[in-house]
């Protein structure tokens, strides 16, 4: 039996029992730790419109997420955290995916199913000044979330059942290891696709080369018993840094990874990943970036590079047409503009998508967003994605969002 199958009920019981004072000699200290914690409340309401050329109906989704969380104080090195979400559908002309919204198959997908979710429940133990252990259901965000992330754009977040060790005991190194037994996906637990039974090992080490540059080698081993095609081993390294040229600052990222099949994956393959970014900051309020990202393809389905734990919306266009890597892989050449005007932040991105193997173009996309904070606790975002396809497999698609967030 996996650790996570018994840990979460035990963790919940421990929180309740400790509130009543399990040991009389420690009850006052325990009570202080429990009552001196911090409560958090977050409300996020979003309208999403989806207009693809290959679907007769447009999707119009108005959803809202209510989130409550609580972090305890610390007691003898231990602390706890619990987070609960509930997603409402106000306007539901959309398919929330994987059978979560019966009778809505005529609409495009908006992957925000309604319902409740125990998003996080974990205990932290401060083993030393340099090392922390975390046990339970937790958010795991590694680097830019290209390989492991929380899919935070969707209303129901992706979280993980397992344990994590984070340490800075090694000089100039931030080391993180996680073992995962279940992946709680964004579709929720009402459908089989919402939870994956896995044996996952994640190892990531960020090494500071100097004040401006760092190197992050990593190894991610995913054995997915529910989705065999997700069983992969990925090894790579990420180099990031910056330098000044005159009054301007240039930031650079270079990354390479190789991936192969493991465990129950029915396809024997090897594929590569590469990324190169350059961003110049011309002033405090303007930056320009040029980037190239490549996920390798193969000669048959299942041989392409894949990222089953990634925050996919952040990559290869906000229209989300490439959540699954095409058989021929994908090359994404894109330019980014960021500009700040007072409290407003503007972002524009232009993508040119093509096959990594076999030739052929997939299409181009323009993404744009503008947002701002409204005082200390509120923010608003307007965002759009406009994809123009060069093949019937990827039809023209327009998406638009309006989002309001309140946090306390």
C-alpha positions as CSV (number, residue, x, y, z in Angstrom):
1,X,0.0,0.0,0.0
2,X,1.4,3.4,-1.0
3,X,2.3,5.9,1.7
4,X,-0.2,8.5,0.3
5,X,-3.2,6.2,0.5
6,X,-3.0,6.2,4.3
7,X,-1.3,9.4,4.9
8,X,-4.0,11.9,4.0
9,X,-6.7,10.4,6.3
10,X,-4.1,10.2,9.1
11,X,-3.1,13.9,8.5
12,X,-6.7,15.0,8.7
13,X,-7.2,13.1,11.9
14,X,-4.0,14.5,13.4
15,X,-5.1,18.0,12.8
16,X,-8.4,17.4,14.5
17,X,-6.9,15.4,17.5
18,X,-4.2,18.0,18.1
19,X,-6.9,20.7,18.4
20,X,-8.3,18.8,21.4
21,X,-4.9,18.3,23.0
22,X,-3.5,14.8,22.5
23,X,-0.9,15.2,25.2
24,X,-1.8,17.4,28.2
25,X,1.7,18.6,28.8
26,X,1.8,20.0,25.3
27,X,-1.8,21.2,24.8
28,X,-1.2,24.8,25.4
29,X,1.7,25.0,23.0
30,X,-0.2,23.0,20.4
31,X,-3.3,25.2,20.8
32,X,-1.2,28.3,20.3
33,X,0.3,26.8,17.1
34,X,-3.1,26.0,15.8
35,X,-4.8,29.3,16.7
36,X,-1.9,31.6,15.7
37,X,-2.0,30.6,12.1
38,X,-3.1,32.5,9.0
39,X,-6.4,32.3,7.2
40,X,-6.5,33.0,3.4
41,X,-9.5,33.6,1.2
42,X,-9.3,33.9,-2.6
43,X,-12.1,34.5,-5.1
44,X,-11.5,34.3,-8.9
45,X,-14.2,34.9,-11.4
46,X,-13.6,34.4,-15.1
47,X,-15.4,34.7,-18.4
48,X,-14.0,32.6,-21.2
49,X,-15.1,32.7,-24.9
50,X,-13.9,30.1,-27.4
51,X,-14.6,30.3,-31.1
52,X,-13.0,27.5,-33.2
53,X,-13.7,27.1,-36.9
54,X,-14.3,23.3,-36.7
55,X,-17.1,23.5,-34.0
56,X,-20.6,24.9,-34.8
57,X,-21.2,26.3,-31.4
58,X,-19.0,28.8,-29.5
59,X,-18.2,28.3,-25.8
60,X,-19.2,30.9,-23.3
61,X,-18.1,30.0,-19.8
62,X,-18.6,32.1,-16.7
63,X,-17.0,30.3,-13.7
64,X,-16.0,31.3,-10.2
65,X,-13.6,29.7,-7.8
66,X,-13.8,30.2,-4.0
67,X,-10.7,29.1,-2.1
68,X,-10.1,28.9,1.6
69,X,-6.8,28.0,3.2
70,X,-5.3,27.9,6.7
71,X,-1.6,27.6,7.7
72,X,-0.9,26.8,11.3
73,X,1.9,28.2,13.5
74,X,4.9,26.0,14.2
75,X,5.2,23.5,17.0
76,X,8.5,21.7,17.6
77,X,9.4,22.1,14.0
78,X,6.0,21.0,12.6
79,X,3.4,23.1,10.8
80,X,0.3,22.3,8.7
81,X,-1.5,23.7,5.8
82,X,-5.0,22.9,4.4
83,X,-6.7,24.4,1.3
84,X,-10.2,23.8,0.0
85,X,-11.6,25.0,-3.4
86,X,-15.1,25.1,-4.8
87,X,-15.8,25.9,-8.5
88,X,-19.2,27.3,-9.6
89,X,-20.7,27.5,-13.1
90,X,-22.6,30.7,-13.6
91,X,-22.8,30.5,-17.5
92,X,-22.2,26.9,-18.7
93,X,-22.3,26.8,-22.5
94,X,-19.2,24.7,-22.6
95,X,-17.8,21.2,-22.3
96,X,-15.7,21.0,-19.1
97,X,-14.0,17.8,-20.4
98,X,-13.7,14.0,-19.9
99,X,-17.4,13.5,-19.2
100,X,-17.6,16.1,-16.4
101,X,-20.5,18.0,-18.1
102,X,-22.9,15.5,-19.8
103,X,-25.0,16.9,-22.7
104,X,-22.4,19.6,-23.5
105,X,-20.4,17.8,-26.2
106,X,-21.6,20.2,-28.9
107,X,-19.5,23.0,-27.3
108,X,-15.8,23.6,-27.4
109,X,-13.9,22.6,-24.3
110,X,-13.2,24.9,-21.3
111,X,-11.5,22.6,-18.7
112,X,-13.0,24.1,-15.6
113,X,-15.4,21.4,-14.1
114,X,-17.6,22.5,-11.2
115,X,-17.4,21.0,-7.8
116,X,-15.3,20.8,-4.6
117,X,-11.7,19.8,-4.1
118,X,-9.3,19.4,-1.2
119,X,-6.6,21.1,-3.1
120,X,-3.8,20.8,-0.5
121,X,-3.3,19.1,2.9
122,X,0.2,18.7,4.1
123,X,2.6,18.9,7.1
124,X,6.0,20.6,7.0
125,X,8.8,19.6,9.3
126,X,11.8,21.9,9.6
127,X,14.6,19.3,10.1
128,X,17.3,22.0,10.2
129,X,17.9,25.6,9.1
130,X,18.7,24.3,5.6
131,X,16.3,21.4,5.2
132,X,12.5,21.1,5.1
133,X,10.3,18.0,4.7
134,X,6.7,18.2,3.4
135,X,4.2,15.3,3.6
136,X,0.8,15.2,1.9
137,X,-1.1,16.7,-0.9
138,X,0.9,19.7,-2.2
139,X,1.6,22.1,-5.0
140,X,4.9,21.4,-6.8
141,X,6.3,24.0,-9.2
142,X,9.7,23.3,-10.7
143,X,11.6,26.0,-12.6
144,X,9.3,27.6,-15.2
145,X,6.8,24.6,-14.9
146,X,7.6,23.3,-18.3
147,X,7.9,19.8,-16.9
148,X,6.3,19.9,-13.5
149,X,3.7,22.5,-12.5
150,X,0.3,23.3,-11.0
151,X,-1.7,24.3,-14.1
152,X,-2.7,27.4,-12.1
153,X,-4.5,29.1,-15.0
154,X,-7.4,26.6,-14.7
155,X,-9.9,27.0,-11.9
156,X,-9.1,23.5,-10.4
157,X,-5.4,23.3,-9.8
158,X,-3.2,20.2,-10.4
159,X,-1.6,19.0,-7.1
160,X,0.3,15.9,-6.0
161,X,0.1,13.4,-3.1
162,X,3.5,12.5,-1.8
163,X,6.5,13.9,0.0
164,X,9.2,16.5,-0.8
165,X,12.6,17.2,0.7
166,X,14.0,20.7,0.0
167,X,17.5,21.5,1.2
168,X,20.2,24.2,0.9
169,X,22.7,22.2,2.9
170,X,25.0,22.0,0.0
171,X,26.9,25.1,-0.8
172,X,25.4,27.3,-3.5
173,X,22.8,24.6,-4.2
174,X,19.0,24.4,-3.8
175,X,18.1,20.7,-3.9
176,X,14.6,19.3,-4.2
177,X,13.4,15.7,-4.3
178,X,9.8,14.7,-4.5
179,X,8.1,11.3,-4.5
180,X,4.5,11.3,-5.9
181,X,2.0,8.5,-5.5
182,X,-1.0,10.2,-7.1
183,X,-1.5,13.2,-9.5
184,X,-4.7,15.1,-8.8
185,X,-5.4,16.5,-12.2
186,X,-7.5,19.6,-13.2
187,X,-10.6,17.5,-14.1
188,X,-11.4,16.5,-10.5
189,X,-12.1,13.2,-8.9
190,X,-15.6,12.7,-10.4
191,X,-14.1,11.2,-13.5
192,X,-11.2,8.6,-14.0
193,X,-9.1,11.1,-15.9
194,X,-9.0,13.4,-12.9
195,X,-6.6,11.2,-10.9
196,X,-3.6,9.2,-12.0
197,X,-2.0,6.4,-9.9
198,X,1.7,6.9,-10.4
199,X,5.2,6.2,-9.0
200,X,7.1,9.5,-9.7
201,X,10.5,10.6,-8.7
202,X,11.5,14.2,-9.3
203,X,15.1,15.4,-8.7
204,X,16.0,19.1,-9.3
205,X,19.2,20.9,-8.2
206,X,19.7,24.6,-8.8
207,X,23.4,25.5,-8.6
208,X,24.6,29.1,-8.3
209,X,27.6,29.5,-10.6
210,X,28.0,33.1,-9.5
211,X,25.8,36.1,-8.7
212,X,24.3,36.2,-12.2
213,X,24.3,32.6,-13.5
214,X,22.8,29.3,-12.4
215,X,22.7,25.8,-13.7
216,X,19.9,23.4,-12.9
217,X,20.3,19.7,-13.8
218,X,17.2,17.6,-13.3
219,X,15.8,14.1,-13.7
220,X,12.1,13.2,-13.7
221,X,11.0,9.6,-13.7
222,X,7.3,9.1,-14.3
223,X,5.6,5.6,-14.0
224,X,1.9,6.2,-14.7
225,X,-0.2,3.1,-14.2
226,X,-3.4,4.7,-15.6
227,X,-2.0,6.4,-18.7
228,X,0.8,4.2,-20.1
229,X,1.9,6.8,-22.7
230,X,2.8,9.2,-19.8
231,X,5.5,6.8,-18.4
232,X,8.7,8.6,-19.3
233,X,12.2,9.4,-18.0
234,X,13.4,12.9,-18.7
235,X,17.0,14.1,-17.9
236,X,18.2,17.6,-18.7
237,X,19.8,20.8,-17.6
238,X,18.8,24.5,-17.6
239,X,21.2,27.4,-17.7
240,X,20.0,30.9,-16.8
241,X,21.8,34.2,-16.4
242,X,22.0,37.9,-17.3
243,X,24.5,40.5,-18.2
244,X,24.5,44.2,-18.9
245,X,25.3,46.0,-22.1
246,X,25.4,49.7,-21.6
247,X,22.2,50.7,-19.8
248,X,20.4,47.6,-20.9
249,X,20.1,44.2,-19.3
250,X,20.0,40.9,-21.3
251,X,18.7,37.8,-19.7
252,X,19.4,34.4,-21.3
253,X,18.0,30.9,-20.8
254,X,19.3,27.7,-22.5
255,X,17.9,24.3,-21.8
256,X,18.2,20.8,-23.2
257,X,16.6,17.5,-22.2
258,X,16.3,14.0,-23.5
259,X,13.4,11.6,-22.9
260,X,12.8,7.9,-23.2
261,X,10.1,5.4,-22.4
262,X,9.9,3.6,-19.1
263,X,7.8,1.1,-17.2
264,X,4.5,0.2,-19.0
265,X,4.9,2.6,-21.9
266,X,4.0,0.5,-25.0
267,X,6.3,2.6,-27.4
268,X,10.1,2.3,-27.4
269,X,11.4,5.8,-28.2
270,X,13.9,8.6,-27.6
271,X,13.1,12.2,-28.1
272,X,14.8,15.6,-27.3
273,X,13.8,19.0,-26.0
274,X,15.6,22.3,-26.6
275,X,14.9,25.9,-25.6
276,X,16.8,29.2,-26.1
277,X,15.5,32.5,-24.8
278,X,17.0,36.0,-25.0
279,X,15.3,39.0,-23.4
280,X,16.6,42.6,-23.4
281,X,15.2,45.1,-20.9
282,X,15.5,48.6,-22.6
283,X,14.0,50.4,-19.6
284,X,12.3,49.6,-16.4
285,X,9.0,49.5,-18.2
286,X,9.9,47.8,-21.6
287,X,11.4,44.4,-22.5
288,X,11.7,42.5,-25.8
289,X,12.3,38.8,-26.1
290,X,13.0,36.3,-28.8
291,X,12.7,32.5,-28.1
292,X,12.9,29.1,-29.7
293,X,11.4,25.9,-28.2
294,X,11.5,22.5,-29.8
295,X,9.8,19.2,-28.7
296,X,11.0,16.3,-30.8
297,X,8.7,14.1,-32.9
298,X,8.9,10.6,-34.3
299,X,7.9,8.4,-37.2
300,X,4.8,7.1,-35.4
301,X,2.3,8.1,-32.6
302,X,3.8,7.9,-29.2
303,X,7.4,8.7,-30.2
304,X,7.2,12.4,-29.5
305,X,8.5,14.3,-26.5
306,X,5.8,14.9,-24.0
307,X,5.3,16.8,-20.7
308,X,2.5,15.1,-18.8
309,X,3.0,17.1,-15.5
310,X,3.5,20.5,-17.1
311,X,1.6,23.8,-16.8
312,X,0.8,23.6,-20.5
313,X,-1.2,26.8,-20.9
314,X,2.0,28.9,-20.4
315,X,3.7,27.4,-23.4
316,X,3.1,27.2,-27.2
317,X,0.3,29.7,-27.3
318,X,-2.6,30.6,-25.0
319,X,-5.1,29.1,-27.5
320,X,-4.0,25.7,-26.1
321,X,-4.0,23.9,-29.4
322,X,-0.8,22.0,-28.6
323,X,-1.6,20.5,-25.2
324,X,-0.6,17.2,-26.8
325,X,2.6,17.2,-28.8
326,X,2.0,16.5,-32.5
327,X,3.4,13.2,-33.8
328,X,5.9,15.2,-35.8
329,X,6.9,17.2,-32.8
330,X,6.8,21.0,-32.7
331,X,9.1,23.9,-33.2
332,X,7.9,27.2,-31.7
333,X,9.7,30.5,-32.7
334,X,8.2,33.4,-30.8
335,X,8.7,37.0,-29.9
336,X,7.5,38.7,-26.8
337,X,6.9,42.3,-25.8
338,X,6.2,43.4,-22.2
339,X,5.4,46.9,-21.3
340,X,4.3,48.6,-18.1
341,X,2.4,51.9,-18.0
342,X,1.6,53.0,-14.5
343,X,-0.4,50.3,-12.9
344,X,-1.1,48.5,-16.2
345,X,1.0,45.6,-17.6
346,X,0.8,44.8,-21.3
347,X,2.1,41.6,-22.9
348,X,2.1,40.6,-26.6
349,X,3.4,37.4,-28.1
350,X,3.7,36.2,-31.7
351,X,4.2,32.5,-32.4
352,X,5.2,30.6,-35.6
353,X,4.6,26.9,-35.2
354,X,6.0,24.2,-37.4
355,X,6.8,20.4,-37.3
356,X,10.1,19.4,-35.8
357,X,10.4,16.4,-38.1
358,X,8.9,15.7,-41.5
359,X,8.4,19.4,-42.5
360,X,5.1,21.3,-42.6
361,X,3.6,24.3,-40.8
362,X,1.0,24.2,-38.1
363,X,0.1,27.9,-38.1
364,X,0.7,31.2,-36.3
365,X,-0.7,32.8,-33.2
366,X,-1.0,36.3,-31.6
367,X,-1.5,36.5,-27.9
368,X,-2.2,39.7,-25.9
369,X,-3.0,40.6,-22.4
370,X,-3.5,43.7,-20.3
371,X,-4.0,43.7,-16.5
372,X,-3.5,45.7,-13.3
373,X,-3.9,45.5,-9.6
374,X,-6.8,47.4,-8.0
375,X,-5.6,48.4,-4.6
376,X,-4.0,45.8,-2.3
377,X,-6.5,42.9,-2.7
378,X,-7.9,43.0,-6.2
379,X,-6.8,42.6,-9.8
380,X,-8.3,42.4,-13.3
381,X,-7.0,40.8,-16.5
382,X,-8.1,41.0,-20.1
383,X,-6.5,38.4,-22.4
384,X,-6.9,37.1,-25.9
385,X,-5.4,34.3,-28.2
386,X,-5.9,34.3,-32.0
387,X,-4.6,31.2,-33.8
388,X,-4.5,31.0,-37.6
389,X,-4.0,27.4,-38.8
390,X,-2.1,26.1,-41.9
391,X,-3.6,22.6,-41.7
392,X,-7.0,21.1,-41.1
393,X,-5.7,19.4,-37.9
394,X,-5.3,22.8,-36.3
395,X,-8.2,25.0,-37.2
396,X,-8.4,28.8,-36.8
397,X,-9.3,29.4,-33.1
398,X,-10.0,32.6,-31.2
399,X,-10.2,32.8,-27.4
400,X,-10.9,35.7,-25.0
401,X,-10.9,36.0,-21.2
402,X,-11.9,38.6,-18.6
403,X,-10.8,37.7,-15.1
404,X,-11.3,39.3,-11.7
405,X,-9.4,38.2,-8.6
406,X,-9.8,39.1,-4.9
407,X,-7.4,37.8,-2.3
408,X,-7.4,38.3,1.5
